[in-house]
Amino acid sequence: MDVLDLARTQFAVTGSLHFLFVVLTLGLAPLVAIMQTRHALTGKPVFERMTRFWGQIYVINYALGVFTGLVMEFQFGLSWSGLSHYAGDVFGAPLAIETLVAFFLESTFLALWIFGWHRLPRWLHLACIWLVTLTAYASAFWIMVANAFLQNPAGSEVRGDRLALVDPGALLSNPTFVYAFPHVIGAGLLTGGLVIAGASAFQLSRRHPEVEFFTRSMRLGTLVAAVGVFVTIGFGFAQFGPIGGLQPGKFDSNPLSGLSLGLMIMAGELLMLLFMFLLLPLIWWLPKWRWTHPIVILATPVPFVAAILGWLTREVGRQPWLINGRLTVADAMSPGLTPGMVGASFAAFAGLLGLLAVIDYVLIARTVLRGPAATFLGAPEEPHAADRPSPALTY
């Protein structure tokens, strides 16, 4: 394998591993916000416990996912400096906004939410988790704007040996963006909802004593996942029109792209049929009918697989272009790279991200197995010894 193929494979592997964290984050954030909203409106303790339990899983996934994102950013400078030189003024703008605004705001509001339990007023604390959700979606918005530019360099023109941004409106209304962004959001809702439904089905199949807790969680997860699967499939098929006009032959000229597309469509249709004919019609009885639980559990990994297939379909089919029609992958590579250098960084990055993914899923699985009683997020603090009343002296 030459240096170009090594660099491409490195980015594909690390990008796929990073997206596993992202798609779950985008799905869990609004679900946790909905749970806390229900607690704020009703005052029922079960909704607070649901918020804390599933929120803890969200925090685990978010914290580990941050490191994978840093690796992705590092690769642009390491392997693809030609992209920064040629299109940095355009491609770098949405990435800078995502990092400096959306990501930092998301991290700030998440910290306020994590450490604000029993400290902030109820409605202010609730506002924090909704702001976490909105900034997470804003982060995805700007990332997809940058990616859509690679698919179709709208709003830019060549000036000398570089691209310059001349029409920000065209960049934001890029046809390869307006349908892709809702598609990604739908995939996130599908993934987050099905993870909650699958974990709840697992605990109910074990006859966990927290029946009401996991019954409510399973129904909410199933409902949100159903919304997600229909949004994902609808906006997925809506992309064929713009892609056919801007990138004809995208799915025919590279075998991996066509295979990924076929498998992704198959997975989406399988999930749509599952929700349409089983999960949604039986949503009220799902927690009670144990024969449905293995089906939900087995369906839980499918959105993750479909997400990776979708990413590969979108990226591989554009080859040999990095910026469609403007900059090839070969021209975007950093000069002076050798197979040994890229191979070493590939092994380091893939090993690190793979390890983080394993740690993430192990921690999530352990949290699910321990159940709500072991949740530490938002637990009331015990008073310090100095603050406790002294026991009465007896003689």
Buried (B, 14 or more C-beta within 10 A) or exposed (E): EEBBEBBBBBBBBBBBBBBBBBBBBBBBBBBBBBBBBBBBEEEEEBBBBBBBBBBBBBBBBBBBBBEBBEBBEEBBEBBBBBBBBBBBBBBBBBBEBBBEBBBEBBBBBBEBBBEBBEEBEEEEBBBBBBBBBBBBBBBBBBBBBBBBBBBBBBBBEEEEEEBEBEEEEBBBEBBBBBBBBBBBBBBBBBBBBBBBBBBBBBBBBEEBEBEEBBBBBBBBBBBBBBBBBBBBBBBBEBBEEBBEEBBEEBBEBBEBBBBBBEBBBEBBEBBBEBBEEBBBEEBEEBBEEEEBBEBBBEBBEBBBEBBBBBBBBBBBBBBEBBBBEBBBBEBBBBEEBEBEBBBEBBEEBBEBBEEBBEEBBEBBEEBBEEBBEEBEBBEEEEEEEEEEEEEEEEE
